[in-house]
Amino acid sequence: MNATPTKSPGHNFKWLVSQPSLWIAFVLWTLISVAYMALCHGPHGHAALNLPASDLKEAAIGQVIGSWIALLFLILECGLIFLITKRRPWPNLAERAPQHNTARRETIALVIYAAVILVVGRIVGLHFFGEGIAMHLNGSLVGATRVQSPVEVTTWAAWNFTFFALIPYVVFRMRGYSNQQMNLKSANWKSDLLVVLIVMAIGCAFDIRAFLPLTTHQKVAGGLLSFILHLAGTDLPIMIFIYAILLPRYARIFSPATAFLIGAASYPAMHIFEPFTRYDSFQHSLVSAIFVFLFFFPPGIMKSFLTFRTGNAWVHMWGFHAIDPHVTVDTRLIVRDFNIS
């Protein structure tokens, strides 16, 4: 393990493909893809997911192929950003974290904290609303299976913002870490802005079709409300908890390639209790957990890369989270839940 990495993911192609962690990740991704198709084979396989009947009709092989296509496309998009920023030096995220032993203790504490909050959020949500509090609302990015009340939606946003954004940020600021040490300060705002605009434009070009059918009032009122609620409920929590606080510690503890991949895998790990998951049997649990990683690991790659490349966690949030997909795709969800006509 390298305390102070001298290279970053993508810095040199020959170096990158020589990293064992890259090939281990590729093998694991292939294995879970095959496992998902095997587990979903048969009349009851797709019933493991809490999705609308229309979504469950898609064959498992189609879902896996879709995940591979998404992964390949986002890797190519990372390559585009790499070319655009090739003259820019790579930030050393490891230098923003404390020494190895402290970084390891803080990382373990954060992982335990996240696990507790996720479990408690699931219990609280089930008790009060009949569905656990997850990192996304029911119907976000996929088909909805129920209508959520405005109280439930605002509770979701307040819970995630408080426990995954506000408290971690305040605690680590009180521990003496600056905004730069938490990847929250730009070293090159012009380059960061260019990356945000390019990434956002690519995402919006694919997803804007979900936004266009809405009425003008729904686009304005629903879009603004969706932006605010998702900013609090998932954008800021993910940005601060994983890419502002955890990622520099990964960089201190692990090799650059391994830290990058763990940063990518942390994104689906935070979504383990998504509304479409079911944990009422071993098979359902296995299918749900695998589907979460197939669905969220590709965007995790993009988020981790953007933060490693720019050293600025805001870049991935504005370019690849806040507007697209949570305004372009999820405004339809907020319009329905808040009955905005």
JOMORA-V63667 format. One record per run of one state. SS is the DSSP state (H for helix, E for strand, L for the rest). FROM is the first residue (numbers start at 1). LEN is the number of residues. Records with the same first field share a line. If there is no record, write none. Layout:
BEGIN
SS = FROM-LEN, FROM-LEN
END
This chain:
BEGIN
L = 1-12, 18-2, 40-6, 49-4, 57-3, 85-8, 97-3, 130-20, 175-14, 208-1, 213-3, 254-2, 270-12, 311-2, 323-8, 338-4
H = 13-5, 20-20, 46-3, 53-4, 60-25, 93-4, 100-30, 150-25, 189-19, 209-4, 216-38, 256-14, 282-29, 313-10, 331-7
END
